[in-house]
Amino acid sequence: MIRVAEITIGAFPGQGAYSPGCLESMLTDNHVRQVVDEIDGIATRMLGRGLKDTVLLTSPPTADELLSDAPDVLQVAAFATSVALHRLLCRHGAEITLLVGHSLGEISALVAGEALTVAEGTEVLCHRILALREHDTSGGRMLALSCGRDRAEQILALLRDGDAVVAVDNGPKQTTVSGTPDALTRIEAIAAAIGVQGTPLLAPHPFHNPLLQEARADFARRIAGVRARDLRTPVYSPILGRYYRAGEELGPLLASHFVTPVHFGDSVRRLSDAGARIWVELGAGRTLTNLARSIDPSTLALVPLAGRTSSVSEVAAFLRPAAAPAPPAVQTAAPLGVGAPVAAPAHVPVPDVVPVSAPSPAATAATAAAVPDREETATRIRQLYARILEYPEEVFEDAAELEADLGVDSVKQTEMFAQVAEAFGL
């Protein structure tokens, strides 16, 4: 059994999760570089273009430039970033309990969970891209609306045709629709008229839409016979509404993604109800962790690649089991102090997650006697925060928000929380 306090969700974003320089920042680790080289070689062979001639440049392109010049490689770059980041966190000793993919991110999650090898996952991704390249002639795209699913469906109901559908339910504050260019133009205009913001997404196709039925059939044919290996870490699918199972055929399941909506908001609520409170963005940016926090404000969001500098080592230190020693150093192109991966937890589906058992009265009394009083604790924390941030102690009032009031970003917050945990033996 995994206790509530130990549940950490690794969230793998989809094709829009690209940021110039994020992938390059991790290549100083030789093991990660080998993984990226393997992805690049397969992509170059199957697609005609890879990462080295489009993304891994001295001046890497922006996401918009990549979408315009090499939309297929945009998906490969997002996949490679997620796989590399997960591998690097594990080599730093991080322990992640469950993996959740968002659309394209489910392939990355399956690789991280070891249902697929890196080579198998890359080939599956490339077949996905080739099926779309050959069979999607709609010219469609995707549009994010700043509203819940019910309101988005009301907007869609005003259209006379069925060229647009709800593709992704991200919770009460965002719903994504996909469809033809004409349909999305009209949806954006209707939404603006009623005060709903529409934001075009970095998506080269109208994913999760019946417009992709032909591509779905071809993709399923291309990867027929591919089966999930024994998973080292469980992978939950917001599209299927369940966990992937070892040995099951992945072709029909992954192909169904083309035409089946993503229920990410429902997945966050289910995992939150089971006790998940820590979400780690395993990709560039902070899209999924922001969505998780919008649904469950108690969520602690860790975003290793969202700041100006990488915070992989700090996030990994926070996620390293308290009883585990710091990983030994290994040889890298630039010394990062990384080490061998720790054993991942056994497959524990959400229904098996249980609360921490109540302690005995004697244990409770002993613990209470050892715990300092509130004022002493607050004083120690203020002193610790003041030293880390070089702020005066008096700014750390009880109601002060670290990010909103004091401008402390998530990278620095991770360092602060890790030092609090160490100071209090948590």
PADO-966345 format. One record per residue: residue number from 1; residue in one letter; x, y, z of N, C-alpha, C in turn. Coordinates in steps of 0.05 Angstrom, whole numbers. Example, Ala and Ser with C-alpha at 12.3 -4.5 7.8 and 13.67 -1.06 7.14 Angstrom:
<pts>
   resi   resn     n.c1     n.c2     n.c3    ca.c1    ca.c2    ca.c3     c.c1     c.c2     c.c3
      1      a      264     -114      156      246      -90      156      264      -66      156
      2      s      257      -45      142      273      -21      143      258        1      157
</pts>
This chain:
<pts>
   resi   resn     n.c1     n.c2     n.c3    ca.c1    ca.c2    ca.c3     c.c1     c.c2     c.c3
      1      m       17      -24        0        0        0        0       18       25        0
      2      i        9       45      -15       22       71      -15        5       90        2
      3      r       17      103       21        2      121       38       -3      147       23
      4      v      -24      162       32      -32      186       19       -9      206       17
      5      a        6      208       39       28      228       40       50      222       19
      6      e       50      199        7       72      192      -11       64      194      -41
      7      i       39      202      -47       31      203      -74       41      227      -89
      8      t       57      223     -109       68      245     -126       61      238     -155
      9      i       49      257     -168       40      253     -196       60      266     -215
     10      g       70      250     -234       87      261     -256       69      266     -280
     11      a       66      291     -288       48      299     -309       63      305     -335
     12      f       56      291     -356       70      294     -382       52      310     -401
     13      p       60      334     -408       44      351     -426       45      342     -455
     14      g       28      354     -472       25      345     -500       43      361     -519
     15      q       34      363     -544       51      373     -565       58      403     -563
     16      g       43      418     -547       50      446     -545       72      452     -524
     17      a       81      431     -510      100      436     -488      129      437     -499
     18      y      135      459     -513      162      463     -523      171      491     -515
     19      s      196      493     -507      208      519     -500      237      519     -510
     20      p      246      539     -525      273      539     -535      294      536     -513
     21      g      312      518     -516      334      514     -497      329      495     -475
     22      c      303      487     -470      298      468     -448      311      441     -452
     23      l      309      430     -476      321      404     -481      351      406     -479
     24      e      363      427     -491      392      429     -490      403      431     -462
     25      s      387      443     -444      397      447     -416      402      421     -402
     26      m      391      399     -412      394      373     -398      416      355     -411
     27      l      427      364     -433      445      347     -448      473      346     -437
     28      t      479      360     -415      505      357     -402      507      330     -388
     29      d      485      317     -383      485      290     -372      489      270     -395
     30      n      510      255     -395      516      237     -417      494      216     -422
     31      h      482      206     -401      461      186     -404      437      198     -418
     32      v      429      222     -410      407      236     -423      414      242     -452
     33      r      438      250     -457      446      256     -485      443      231     -503
     34      q      450      208     -492      447      183     -507      417      178     -514
     35      v      400      183     -494      371      180     -499      361      199     -521
     36      v      370      224     -519      361      243     -540      373      236     -567
     37      d      398      227     -568      410      218     -593      394      196     -605
     38      e      384      177     -588      369      154     -599      342      164     -610
     39      i      329      183     -597      304      194     -607      309      209     -633
     40      d      330      225     -634      336      240     -658      342      222     -682
     41      g      357      200     -677      364      182     -699      339      169     -711
     42      i      321      160     -694      296      147     -704      279      167     -718
     43      a      276      191     -707      259      211     -719      270      220     -747
     44      t      296      223     -748      308      230     -774      304      209     -795
     45      r      307      184     -787      303      162     -806      274      159     -815
     46      m      255      163     -797      227      158     -804      213      183     -815
     47      l      221      207     -806      207      231     -813      222      249     -833
     48      g      248      243     -836      264      259     -854      277      283     -841
     49      r      268      290     -817      280      311     -801      280      303     -772
     50      g      301      313     -758      303      306     -729      307      330     -712
     51      l      318      326     -689      322      348     -670      347      364     -675
     52      k      368      351     -684      394      364     -687      393      385     -709
     53      d      377      381     -730      377      401     -751      354      421     -749
     54      t      338      420     -727      316      438     -724      315      451     -697
     55      v      321      436     -676      317      446     -649      344      450     -634
     56      l      362      430     -636      387      432     -621      407      449     -636
     57      l      401      474     -637      417      494     -652      428      515     -633
     58      t      447      530     -642      458      552     -625      436      572     -618
     59      s      419      578     -638      396      595     -633      371      579     -640
     60      p      360      564     -620      337      547     -626      312      563     -633
     61      p      295      552     -650      271      567     -659      251      570     -636
     62      t      233      590     -639      211      592     -620      190      571     -627
     63      a      171      568     -609      150      549     -614      134      556     -639
     64      d      128      581     -644      113      589     -667      129      584     -693
     65      e      155      589     -692      172      584     -715      173      554     -721
     66      l      175      538     -700      176      509     -704      149      498     -715
     67      l      127      509     -705      101      501     -715       98      507     -744
     68      s      109      530     -753      107      538     -781      126      523     -799
     69      d      151      518     -789      172      506     -806      173      476     -804
     70      a      169      465     -780      172      436     -776      152      427     -755
     71      p      126      427     -761      106      419     -741      109      391     -730
     72      d      119      373     -747      123      346     -738      145      344     -716
     73      v      166      359     -720      188      359     -701      180      372     -675
     74      l      160      390     -676      150      402     -652      140      380     -633
     75      q      127      360     -644      117      338     -627      141      321     -617
     76      v      160      316     -634      184      301     -625      199      316     -603
     77      a      201      342     -606      215      358     -586      201      356     -559
     78      a      175      358     -559      160      356     -533      163      329     -521
     79      f      162      308     -537      166      280     -528      194      277     -516
     80      a      214      286     -530      242      283     -521      247      298     -495
     81      t      236      322     -493      239      338     -469      228      323     -444
     82      s      204      312     -448      191      298     -425      206      273     -417
     83      v      214      257     -437      229      232     -431      256      239     -418
     84      a      270      259     -429      296      267     -418      293      277     -389
     85      l      273      294     -384      269      305     -357      263      283     -337
     86      h      245      265     -344      239      243     -325      264      226     -319
     87      r      279      220     -340      304      204     -337      323      219     -318
     88      l      326      245     -322      345      261     -306      336      263     -277
     89      l      311      267     -272      301      268     -245      306      241     -230
     90      c      301      219     -244      305      193     -232      335      189     -226
     91      r      352      198     -243      381      195     -239      390      213     -215
     92      h      374      232     -208      379      249     -184      367      236     -159
     93      g      352      214     -162      341      201     -139      312      207     -134
     94      a      298      222     -151      270      229     -147      253      204     -148
     95      e      232      204     -132      212      182     -132      185      193     -139
     96      i      174      183     -161      147      192     -170      129      168     -170
     97      t      105      171     -158       87      149     -153       71      140     -177
     98      l       58      160     -190       40      155     -212       47      173     -236
     99      l       42      164     -260       47      180     -284       21      185     -298
    100      v       17      210     -308       -7      217     -322        1      232     -347
    101      g       -8      224     -370       -2      237     -395      -26      253     -405
    102      h      -20      275     -419      -41      292     -430      -39      291     -460
    103      s      -58      277     -473      -58      274     -502      -32      260     -511
    104      l      -16      274     -528       10      263     -537       27      254     -513
    105      g       24      267     -491       40      261     -467       37      233     -457
    106      e       15      219     -465       12      191     -456       33      173     -467
    107      i       44      179     -491       65      163     -502       91      167     -485
    108      s       96      192     -478      119      198     -461      116      184     -434
    109      a       92      184     -423       87      171     -397       91      141     -399
    110      l       83      129     -421       87      100     -425      116       93     -426
    111      v      132      110     -438      161      106     -439      173      109     -411
    112      a      165      130     -397      175      134     -370      167      111     -351
    113      g      143      100     -355      134       78     -339      145       51     -347
    114      e      160       51     -370      174       28     -381      155        8     -393
    115      a      130       17     -400      113        1     -417      124       -1     -445
    116      l      138       19     -453      152       20     -479      181       28     -474
    117      t      200       18     -490      227       28     -490      228       55     -503
    118      v      250       69     -501      253       95     -514      250       91     -544
    119      a      263       70     -555      261       66     -584      232       59     -593
    120      e      219       42     -577      191       35     -584      173       60     -583
    121      g      176       76     -562      160      100     -559      165      119     -581
    122      t      190      123     -589      196      141     -611      184      131     -637
    123      e      185      106     -642      174       95     -667      143       98     -667
    124      v      131       93     -644      102       96     -642       95      126     -648
    125      l      110      144     -636      105      173     -641      108      179     -671
    126      c      129      169     -683      133      175     -712      111      164     -729
    127      h      102      139     -723       80      128     -738       54      145     -734
    128      r       51      156     -710       28      174     -705       30      198     -723
    129      i       54      210     -724       58      234     -741       53      227     -770
    130      l       64      205     -780       61      197     -808       32      192     -815
    131      a       17      179     -797      -12      175     -803      -26      201     -806
    132      l      -20      220     -789      -33      246     -790      -24      261     -815
    133      r        2      259     -822       13      273     -845       -2      264     -870
    134      e       -7      238     -872      -19      227     -896      -49      230     -898
    135      h      -63      229     -875      -92      227     -876     -107      251     -866
    136      d      -94      270     -852     -109      294     -843     -107      316     -864
    137      t     -129      320     -878     -130      341     -899     -149      364     -890
    138      s     -157      363     -865     -177      383     -855     -165      411     -852
    139      g     -139      413     -847     -127      439     -841     -135      449     -813
    140      g     -147      431     -797     -158      439     -771     -136      444     -750
    141      r     -145      457     -729     -128      465     -707     -143      462     -681
    142      m     -133      473     -659     -146      472     -633     -146      500     -620
    143      l     -167      504     -604     -171      530     -591     -179      526     -562
    144      a     -165      539     -544     -171      537     -515     -190      559     -508
    145      l     -212      552     -494     -232      571     -485     -230      574     -454
    146      s     -231      598     -444     -229      602     -415     -256      598     -401
    147      c     -266      574     -403     -292      568     -390     -293      538     -386
    148      g     -313      529     -372     -318      500     -368     -331      487     -391
    149      r     -333      461     -389     -343      445     -412     -372      452     -419
    150      d     -389      457     -399     -417      462     -405     -420      488     -422
    151      r     -406      508     -415     -408      533     -430     -396      530     -458
    152      a     -374      515     -460     -362      510     -486     -382      495     -504
    153      e     -396      476     -493     -416      461     -510     -439      480     -518
    154      q     -446      499     -501     -466      518     -509     -457      535     -533
    155      i     -432      543     -533     -421      558     -555     -421      541     -581
    156      l     -412      516     -578     -412      498     -602     -440      494     -613
    157      a     -460      494     -595     -487      489     -604     -497      511     -623
    158      l     -485      534     -622     -493      556     -639     -483      552     -668
    159      l     -465      534     -673     -456      528     -700     -476      510     -714
    160      r     -478      512     -739     -497      496     -754     -486      469     -763
    161      d     -459      467     -763     -447      443     -772     -433      429     -748
    162      g     -422      406     -753     -408      391     -732     -378      390     -736
    163      d     -367      412     -747     -339      412     -754     -321      418     -729
    164      a     -333      423     -706     -318      428     -682     -330      413     -659
    165      v     -313      403     -641     -322      387     -618     -306      395     -594
    166      v     -316      389     -570     -300      391     -546     -279      369     -546
    167      a     -254      377     -547     -232      358     -549     -219      352     -521
    168      v     -217      372     -504     -204      368     -478     -220      383     -457
    169      d     -227      369     -436     -240      382     -413     -218      385     -391
    170      n     -207      409     -389     -185      414     -370     -195      424     -343
    171      g     -221      424     -338     -231      434     -313     -249      458     -316
    172      p     -257      470     -295     -276      492     -296     -266      518     -309
    173      k     -240      521     -313     -230      545     -324     -219      543     -352
    174      q     -218      519     -363     -208      516     -391     -220      491     -404
    175      t     -230      495     -428     -239      474     -445     -227      479     -473
    176      t     -216      458     -485     -205      460     -512     -223      448     -532
    177      v     -227      462     -554     -243      452     -576     -225      448     -600
    178      s     -232      430     -618     -217      426     -643     -236      425     -666
    179      g     -226      433     -689     -243      433     -713     -230      446     -737
    180      t     -246      451     -757     -235      464     -781     -229      493     -776
    181      p     -212      506     -793     -206      534     -789     -230      552     -788
    182      d     -249      547     -806     -273      564     -807     -289      561     -781
    183      a     -293      537     -772     -308      532     -747     -295      546     -723
    184      l     -268      544     -721     -254      556     -698     -255      586     -700
    185      t     -255      598     -724     -257      627     -726     -284      636     -716
    186      r     -305      622     -723     -332      629     -713     -334      625     -683
    187      i     -323      603     -673     -324      598     -644     -310      620     -629
    188      e     -287      628     -638     -271      649     -625     -287      675     -624
    189      a     -301      682     -646     -317      706     -647     -341      705     -628
    190      i     -354      682     -627     -377      679     -609     -367      681     -580
    191      a     -345      668     -574     -334      668     -547     -327      696     -538
    192      a     -314      712     -556     -306      739     -549     -331      756     -543
    193      a     -353      751     -558     -377      767     -554     -390      763     -527
    194      i     -385      740     -514     -396      735     -488     -375      735     -466
    195      g     -352      746     -472     -331      749     -452     -314      725     -446
    196      v     -313      706     -464     -297      682     -460     -272      685     -479
    197      q     -249      683     -467     -224      686     -483     -218      660     -498
    198      g     -210      663     -523     -202      641     -540     -172      643     -547
    199      t     -157      622     -542     -128      622     -547     -121      600     -566
    200      p     -111      606     -591     -102      584     -609      -79      569     -597
    201      l      -79      543     -600      -58      526     -589      -37      518     -609
    202      l      -14      509     -599        7      500     -617        2      471     -624
    203      a      -19      467     -641      -27      440     -649      -30      440     -679
    204      p      -15      422     -693      -16      421     -722      -40      407     -733
    205      h      -57      395     -716      -80      379     -725     -103      383     -706
    206      p     -128      377     -714     -151      379     -696     -154      353     -680
    207      f     -137      350     -660     -137      325     -644     -163      321     -629
    208      h     -168      295     -624     -192      287     -608     -217      295     -622
    209      n     -218      290     -648     -240      299     -665     -246      278     -686
    210      p     -272      272     -692     -278      253     -713     -266      259     -740
    211      l     -257      283     -744     -243      290     -770     -219      272     -775
    212      l     -209      260     -754     -184      244     -756     -190      214     -757
    213      q     -214      206     -765     -221      177     -766     -202      162     -785
    214      e     -196      172     -809     -179      158     -827     -151      155     -816
    215      a     -141      176     -803     -114      175     -791     -114      155     -768
    216      r     -136      154     -754     -138      134     -732     -135      106     -742
    217      a     -149       99     -764     -148       72     -774     -120       65     -784
    218      d     -107       85     -797      -79       80     -807      -59       77     -784
    219      f      -62       93     -764      -44       92     -741      -47       65     -727
    220      a      -72       56     -723      -76       30     -710      -63        7     -726
    221      r      -65       10     -753      -52      -11     -770      -22      -10     -768
    222      r      -11       14     -767       18       17     -766       31        5     -741
    223      i       17        7     -718       29       -2     -693       15      -27     -682
    224      a        1      -41     -700      -12      -66     -692        9      -86     -680
    225      g        2      -98     -659       20     -117     -646       38     -106     -625
    226      v       39      -79     -622       55      -67     -601       40      -70     -574
    227      r       54      -83     -555       41      -88     -529       56      -75     -507
    228      a       42      -69     -486       54      -56     -462       71      -76     -447
    229      r       95      -69     -440      112      -86     -423      102      -83     -394
    230      d      114      -98     -376      108      -95     -347      116      -66     -339
    231      l       97      -52     -327      102      -24     -320      117      -22     -294
    232      r      138       -6     -294      153       -1     -269      139       19     -252
    233      t      125       38     -265      109       58     -251       82       59     -265
    234      p       60       59     -250       34       59     -263       28       84     -279
    235      v       14       80     -302        8      102     -320      -23      104     -322
    236      y      -34      127     -314      -63      132     -316      -69      148     -341
    237      s      -90      141     -355      -98      154     -380     -124      171     -375
    238      p     -122      197     -378     -146      214     -377     -165      210     -401
    239      i     -155      196     -421     -172      191     -445     -187      165     -440
    240      l     -173      144     -431     -186      118     -427     -201      117     -400
    241      g     -193      135     -382     -206      135     -355     -197      111     -338
    242      r     -173      101     -343     -163       78     -328     -133       77     -331
    243      y     -121       57     -317      -92       52     -319      -87       34     -344
    244      y      -63       38     -355      -54       19     -375      -46       -7     -361
    245      r      -50      -29     -375      -45      -55     -364      -22      -69     -379
    246      a       -5      -83     -364       17      -97     -376        6     -118     -395
    247      g       18     -120     -419       10     -141     -438      -12     -133     -457
    248      e      -26     -112     -452      -48     -105     -470      -38      -92     -496
    249      e      -53      -96     -518      -44      -85     -543      -50      -55     -543
    250      l      -29      -39     -551      -31      -10     -549      -42        3     -575
    251      g      -41      -12     -597      -49        0     -622      -77       12     -622
    252      p      -98       -4     -616     -125        8     -615     -128       30     -594
    253      l     -115       27     -572     -118       47     -550     -106       74     -558
    254      l      -81       74     -567      -68       99     -574      -80      111     -599
    255      a      -90       94     -618     -104      105     -641     -130      119     -634
    256      s     -143      108     -613     -169      120     -605     -165      149     -595
    257      h     -141      156     -587     -136      183     -578     -143      204     -599
    258      f     -140      197     -624     -145      216     -646     -174      227     -645
    259      v     -193      210     -636     -221      217     -639     -236      218     -612
    260      t     -221      213     -590     -234      211     -563     -225      235     -546
    261      p     -243      248     -532     -235      271     -516     -218      264     -492
    262      v     -204      284     -482     -187      281     -458     -203      292     -434
    263      h     -205      276     -413     -219      285     -389     -199      290     -367
    264      f     -183      311     -371     -161      316     -352     -172      327     -326
    265      g     -192      344     -327     -203      355     -302     -214      333     -284
    266      d     -229      314     -295     -239      292     -279     -217      275     -267
    267      s     -195      272     -283     -172      256     -273     -159      270     -249
    268      v     -156      296     -251     -144      311     -228     -161      308     -203
    269      r     -187      310     -207     -205      308     -184     -204      280     -171
    270      r     -202      259     -188     -201      232     -178     -175      228     -163
    271      l     -153      236     -174     -128      233     -160     -126      249     -135
    272      s     -138      273     -136     -138      290     -112     -154      277      -90
    273      d     -177      266      -97     -194      253      -77     -179      229      -64
    274      a     -161      217      -80     -146      195      -69     -122      203      -52
    275      g     -117      230      -52      -96      240      -34      -72      252      -48
    276      a      -72      253      -74      -49      264      -89      -48      294      -84
    277      r      -25      304      -75      -22      333      -70        3      345      -84
    278      i       21      328      -94       45      338     -108       43      331     -137
    279      w       45      351     -154       45      348     -183       71      359     -194
    280      v       84      343     -211      110      351     -223      106      353     -253
    281      e      112      377     -264      109      381     -293      133      369     -307
    282      l      129      347     -321      151      333     -334      152      341     -363
    283      g      157      366     -367      159      378     -393      165      408     -390
    284      a      167      422     -412      172      451     -411      147      465     -402
    285      g      151      486     -386      129      503     -378      115      493     -352
    286      r       90      502     -348       76      496     -324       46      492     -329
    287      t       39      484     -354       11      482     -362       -5      463     -345
    288      l        4      438     -342      -11      418     -328      -12      423     -298
    289      t       10      432     -286        9      438     -258       -9      462     -251
    290      n      -10      481     -269      -29      504     -266      -57      494     -267
    291      l      -63      476     -285      -90      465     -287      -97      449     -262
    292      a      -78      433     -252      -83      418     -228      -89      436     -204
    293      r      -74      458     -202      -78      477     -180     -105      491     -183
    294      s     -114      496     -207     -140      509     -211     -163      492     -202
    295      i     -158      465     -202     -179      447     -193     -176      440     -164
    296      d     -152      438     -154     -146      432     -126     -125      452     -116
    297      p     -133      474     -104     -114      495      -95      -94      485      -75
    298      s      -98      462      -62      -79      452      -43      -55      438      -56
    299      t      -56      436      -83      -35      422      -98       -8      437      -95
    300      l       13      422      -91       40      432      -92       51      427     -120
    301      a       56      448     -135       65      445     -162       95      448     -164
    302      l      109      429     -176      138      430     -180      143      431     -210
    303      v      158      452     -219      161      457     -247      191      460     -254
    304      p      205      438     -258      234      439     -261      244      455     -285
    305      l      227      457     -306      237      471     -331      221      496     -337
    306      a      208      508     -317      192      532     -322      206      558     -318
    307      g      228      558     -303      243      583     -297      265      588     -317
    308      r      279      609     -312      301      616     -330      324      597     -328
    309      t      326      584     -305      347      563     -301      334      537     -293
    310      s      347      515     -299      336      489     -291      338      485     -261
    311      s      317      473     -250      317      467     -221      314      437     -217
    312      v      325      421     -236      322      392     -234      333      381     -208
    313      s      357      389     -200      369      378     -176      353      385     -151
    314      e      342      410     -150      327      418     -127      301      403     -125
    315      v      287      400     -148      262      385     -148      267      356     -140
    316      a      288      344     -151      295      316     -145      301      313     -115
    317      a      315      332     -104      321      330      -75      296      331      -58
    318      f      276      347      -67      251      348      -53      236      322      -55
    319      l      238      308      -78      224      283      -83      239      258      -75
    320      r      263      262      -65      279      238      -57      268      228      -31
    321      p      264      201      -28      254      190       -3      272      199       21
    322      a      259      205       43      274      216       66      295      196       76
    323      a      289      170       73      308      150       83      331      145       64
    324      a      328      155       39      348      148       19      371      168       20
    325      p      396      158       18      419      176       18      420      191       -9
    326      a      434      213       -9      438      228      -34      453      209      -54
    327      p      445      210      -79      457      192      -99      486      199     -103
    328      p      503      179     -109      531      184     -114      535      198     -140
    329      a      556      212     -143      562      227     -167      569      207     -189
    330      v      562      214     -214      569      198     -237      583      216     -257
    331      q      596      204     -277      611      220     -296      592      233     -316
    332      t      594      259     -319      578      274     -338      595      294     -352
    333      a      584      305     -374      599      325     -389      605      350     -372
    334      a      585      356     -355      589      378     -335      579      366     -309
    335      p      594      368     -287      587      354     -262      560      364     -251
    336      l      541      347     -250      514      354     -240      509      340     -213
    337      g      526      321     -205      520      307     -180      497      289     -182
    338      v      493      276     -205      470      258     -208      479      230     -202
    339      g      459      213     -198      465      185     -191      447      166     -204
    340      a      449      140     -196      433      119     -207      404      122     -199
    341      p      385      113     -216      356      116     -208      350       98     -185
    342      v      331      108     -168      321       91     -146      299       74     -156
    343      a      293       52     -141      272       34     -149      245       49     -147
    344      a      229       47     -168      203       60     -169      184       44     -151
    345      p      163       56     -141      144       42     -125      128       22     -141
    346      a      118        2     -128      102      -18     -141       77       -6     -152
    347      h       65      -19     -172       40      -10     -185       18       -9     -164
    348      v        9       16     -158      -13       19     -138      -35       36     -150
    349      p      -56       24     -160      -78       39     -172      -91       57     -151
    350      v     -105       78     -160     -116       97     -142     -135       85     -121
    351      p     -152       65     -128     -170       54     -107     -155       42      -84
    352      d     -129       34      -88     -114       21      -67     -100       41      -49
    353      v     -101       67      -55      -88       87      -39     -104       91      -14
    354      v      -91       90        9     -105       92       35      -93      113       52
    355      p     -109      125       70      -98      145       89      -77      132      107
    356      v      -60      149      118      -41      140      138      -56      130      162
    357      s      -47      107      173      -61       96      197      -58      115      220
    358      a      -80      116      237      -79      133      261      -60      122      281
    359      p      -43      139      293      -24      130      313      -37      123      339
    360      s      -24      108      356      -34      101      382      -34      125      400
    361      p      -51      126      421      -51      148      440      -23      154      452
    362      a       -9      132      458       18      136      470       37      149      450
    363      a       35      140      425       52      152      404       45      181      400
    364      t       19      188      401       10      215      397       21      233      419
    365      a       19      223      444       29      239      467       59      244      465
    366      a       74      223      456      103      226      454      110      245      432
    367      t       95      244      410      100      262      387       94      291      395
    368      a       71      295      409       64      322      418       85      334      436
    369      a       97      317      453      117      327      471      142      336      457
    370      a      147      323      433      172      329      418      168      352      399
    371      v      143      360      393      138      381      374      140      408      386
    372      p      156      427      375      157      454      387      131      468      384
    373      d      127      489      400      101      504      397      101      520      372
    374      r       78      531      366       73      545      340       92      568      336
    375      e       95      585      357      111      609      354      140      602      350
    376      e      150      582      364      178      573      360      182      563      331
    377      t      162      548      321      164      537      294      164      560      274
    378      a      145      579      278      143      602      259      169      618      259
    379      t      181      622      282      206      637      284      228      624      269
    380      r      230      598      272      251      583      258      248      584      228
    381      i      222      582      219      217      583      190      223      611      179
    382      r      215      632      194      221      659      185      251      664      182
    383      q      266      654      202      296      657      201      307      642      177
    384      l      297      618      172      307      602      150      301      615      123
    385      y      276      625      120      268      638       95      284      664       91
    386      a      288      678      112      303      704      110      332      698      101
    387      r      344      677      112      371      671      104      373      662       75
    388      i      354      646       66      354      636       38      350      658       18
    389      l      330      675       24      322      696        5      337      723       10
    390      e      350      725       33      363      751       40      342      773       43
    391      y      318      766       54      297      785       60      297      790       90
    392      p      287      813       99      284      817      128      262      798      139
    393      e      266      789      164      247      769      175      219      780      177
    394      e      216      806      181      189      816      186      170      815      162
    395      v      181      810      138      163      808      114      148      782      114
    396      f      157      762      129      144      736      129      122      735      149
    397      e      101      750      144       77      750      161       61      724      155
    398      d       44      718      174       29      693      172       13      692      145
    399      a        1      714      137      -16      715      114       -1      720       88
    400      a       25      724       89       40      731       65       41      707       45
    401      e       35      712       20       37      692       -1       65      694      -13
    402      l       79      671      -14      107      671      -24      109      682      -52
    403      e       91      672      -70       93      680      -98       79      707     -103
    404      a       54      710      -94       38      733     -100       49      758      -86
    405      d       56      756      -60       64      779      -45       94      784      -45
    406      l      110      762      -45      139      765      -42      155      759      -67
    407      g      141      751      -88      154      746     -114      173      723     -114
    408      v      168      702      -98      186      679      -96      176      658     -116
    409      d      192      653     -137      183      634     -157      185      605     -148
    410      s      174      587     -165      172      559     -157      199      546     -153
    411      v      219      554     -168      246      543     -165      257      548     -137
    412      k      255      573     -128      265      580     -102      248      568      -80
    413      q      221      566      -85      203      554      -65      211      525      -60
    414      t      218      511      -82      226      483      -79      251      480      -60
    415      e      270      498      -64      294      498      -46      286      504      -18
    416      m      267      523      -14      259      530       13      245      507       27
    417      f      226      494       13      212      472       24      230      449       31
    418      a      250      444       14      269      422       19      284      428       45
    419      q      292      453       49      308      459       73      290      459       98
    420      v      265      466       96      247      463      118      244      434      126
    421      a      240      417      105      238      388      111      262      377      125
    422      e      286      387      117      310      377      129      313      388      158
    423      a      305      413      161      308      425      188      290      413      209
    424      f      266      404      200      247      393      219      246      363      217
    425      g      263      350      201      263      321      200      238      310      188
    426      l      226      323      168      201      314      156      206      293      136
</pts>
